[in-house]
Amino acid sequence: MQVQLSRDEAWDLLCEWTSSDSLRRHMLAVEAAMRAYAPRFDGDVELWGLTGLLHDLDYERYPNLDDLEDGHPRSALRELEARGYPTELVRAVASHADFLGVSRDSPMERALFAVDELSGFVLAVAYVRPEKLQGMTPKSVKKKLKQPSFAAAVNREELVHGAEELGVDFDEHLTIVIAALAERQDELMPADSESGSDSDSESGSGFDSGDGSES
């Protein structure tokens, strides 16, 4: 039996599994981007949002991707299935991890992959701007993409590939993600938060990429 979608319950689950503020903010950022994209593909905004919110549920507990039994996102998939989350959500979480070999067939699956790493990179850019996310443009992000030393672990080709897979022009993709995150700047970038450099980050941008790439 599928669970009735509840954002409050999903957030409680996320907080139960994740104590890192940076990882929580990453998942909030991906949630925001997914909610922004849902209408474009006639998707369920709540379902898309919760998919983004929960996509890295187990990363803090099980960061070892080589752990074939429990490593991210395997434990999350079991937990979400056990709790009765929709099959579409569980499959999207699986498909965002390339190494699991789950194809991305639906717009929601492709969108999750496309916004995951990019959301972290956009926030990393925001941390070095006085205005943060406000007034940020695709040009602002692309300028940093051309600097190999900035968030060096982020795979630039993967960011472009994500937009291509989704069928969205890269500049438009940047615009959509920037706008989605800017609407929630106070939540994503609280005044007392640390800068974008965070040891909790898999990607080096202050937010976990969660896709299992070496980016």
N, C-alpha and C positions, 0 to 999 in steps of 0.2 A: 504494500500500500504506500502510495506516495504521500509525503508530508505536505501539509499546506504551507506555502511559502511565507515565511515570517522574517523580515529583516532584523527585528530585535533578537530573535532566537539565533539567527545566523551570526550576528555580531557577538552574542554571548559565547557561542561556540568558538568563534575566532579568538576571542580574548582568553578563553579557557586553554586554548592550544598555543597561543602566541603572546609572550610578554614583551617582546621587543617593540618599542615605539616606532622604530624605523620600518620594521616589517608590517606593522599595523597600518602605517601611513601608506606604504606601498600598495597594500591590498585595497585601501580606501581610494587611492588614486586610480587603480585599475577598475574598481567599481564605478567610479565617476565616468571614466572613458567608455565603459561598456554601456552604461545607461544612455550616454550621449549617442552612441551608435545604433542602439536598438530600433528607434523609429525609422531610420534609413532603410532597414531591412525588414520592416514590419514585424519586428520581434517584440516579445513580451519584456517590457522595461524592467519589471521586477526580477524576472528570471535571469535576464542578461546581467543585471546589477549584482545579484547574488552569486552568479558564476564568477564574476570578477572579484567579489569580496572574499570568496572561499578558495580561490584557485591555488593559493600557497598555504593552505591550512596547516599542513604538517611540516613545513620547511624548517621551522625552528627546532622541532623535536627530532626530526629525521633528515638532516641535511646531507647525509652521505648518499649520493645518487647511485653509488656502486652497490649499495645494500639491496639486493634483488628481492628481499622479503619485505622490508619496512621502509626503505629509502624513499624520499620524496619523488613523486606524489602517491606512492603506493598505499601508504597508511591512510592518507586522506581519502583515497578512492574507497577503501573499505569502510571508513567511518561514515562517509556521505551515503554510501549504499545502505549501510545498516540503519541509518537514520531516515531512510526513505526519500532522499532527495531525488528530483527528477532525473531520469536517465540521460536527458540532454545535457544537464549540468555536469553530471559525473563524467560523461564522455568528453565534454569540452575540457574539463580539468585534465583528463588523461591525454588528450590530443595536444595540449600546449607543451607537453614534454616530448620533444622529438625522439628521444632515445627509447621511448616505449613503442614507437612504431605505429601509433594510432593515427590514421589519416584524418585530416581536417576536411570534413565534407560539408558542414553547414556554415552559414554566415556567422553564427555565434561562435563556432569553434575557430574560424579564421580571424574573427575580430579579437578574440581573447589573445591569440598569438601575436596579432599585430599591435595591440596596445600595451601588452605586458612590459616588455623591455623599454619601449618608448616612453611610457609613463615615468619610469625611474629616471630616464635620461632628461626628460623635460624638467622634472623637479630638481635634478642636479644643476641644470642651467639656471633655474630660478634662484637657487641658493647663492649664486654669484652675481645676481643682478640686484641693484638697489630697490627696484620696483617689484622684485620677485616675479610672479606670474602675470601681473598686470602689465599690459602693453607689449607682452612678448609676441613675436611674430615668427613665422617659419624661418625667416632669414636669421633670427637670433639663434635658433636651434641648429640650423645648417652650418652656421659659422663655427659653433662648437664641435659639430660632427667632423669638421675638417681639421680639428686639432687632435692629433693622435694621443697626446698626453692627457687630454681631458676625459675623465671616466674611461680610461684606457681599456678596461676589460670589456666594454660594451662592443659587441659585434655590429659594426655599421652596416655591413651587407645584410645582416639579418633584419635590421630595422626597415630597410628598403624592400626586402623580400616580403615582409609581413604586409606592407601596403599593397604590393603587387598581387599577392595571394588573395587579398580582400577585394581587389579590383578598384582601389581608390588611388587617385593621384597623390604622390607623396606630400606635396605642399598642402593639399586639402586635408590629408590625413593628419599632418602636423597641426593645422588650424583647428580641427575638430578636437583633438586631444588637449591642446593648449587651452581652448575655451572651456572644456569640461573641467579641467583641473583649476582654472582660474576662478570658476564659480564657487569652488570649495577651498580657496586659498587659506582661509583662517583655520580650517580643520586640518588641512594637509601640511601647513607650514606655521604652526603656532609659534608665538614669539619666543618661547623658551626651548624650542627644538634645536637640536644640534645642526651643524652644517651638513652639506651633502656627503661628506666623507665619513663613513660609518663602518665599523668593523662587522656589523651584522649583515652587511650587504654582500651578496654573491657577485654583483655586477660592478661594485666599486663606485656606484653612483649614489649610494645612500639608501637604495631600495633593492630588494631581491628580485632578480630576473625570473627565477623560478622555473625556467624552461629546460634546465639541465645542460645548456650549452656552456662552453668555456668562455662565455662572454661576460 
